[in-house]
Amino acid sequence: NTDSPSYGGDMTELKSAVKAVRSVSETATVVLKDIVVDEIQLGLAKEAGADGILLMSAVLGPSLENFLDLATTIGLETIVECHTKAEAERALELMAPNILINNYDRITQTYYPNQAVQLAGLFPGSGGPIITLATGGIDTTDNMKRHLSVGYDAVVVGRATMGSPRAPEFIRAVRDRTLLPAELSAWGLEEVEFDPDGNVTTGP
């Protein structure tokens, strides 16, 4: 996170993060997270070696399309962060490849724990063609499973893994979770887990 006033990070730390990640993985993705308001920030992210950048729909408004186009032109992946239904529909209209639904409303600074779950029906379900992610207050394995069970491909977390003694448990739960297709999420089977062969099992 290079939002220095809020989190203390800067572009130097982004470059160090890219170097550290590349030393252990050639496929792991590094994404710049900041309040992006100027096109030069995309160029700085690319120059620092980032693979992608977070674009906040609530911040960019009508400029979102231009930022998506520019990021594609210079070879940056994008994650469009949305909170409201209108923002999510706009991201879909612009064919954003990766959409992040945040339970936290940055405008009102209010937390809505069910927001991402309620908006999950807008998307085609896990597995693409649009990669959907959920974030905001997802700091337990049960909450993580709840979001994945309605069709999200992944969750974005902070406190659940950063400095938490339960981080390994949380990561295993995300990695090893086998879910029913999102289309069956209304069948009341959200708590049922399956192994790769389709047998019911107990999860972490």
Secondary structure, 3 states (H helix, E strand, C coil): CCCHHHHCCCHHHHHHHHHHHHHHCCCCCCEECCCCCCCHHHHHHHHHCCCEEEEEHHHHHHHHHHHHHHHHHHCCEEEEEECCHHHHHHHHHCCCCEEEEECEECCCCEECCCHHHHHHHHCCCCCCCCEEEEECCCCCHHHHHHHHHCCCCEEECCCCCCCCCCHHHHHHHHHHCCCCCHHHHHHCCCCCEECCCCCEECCC
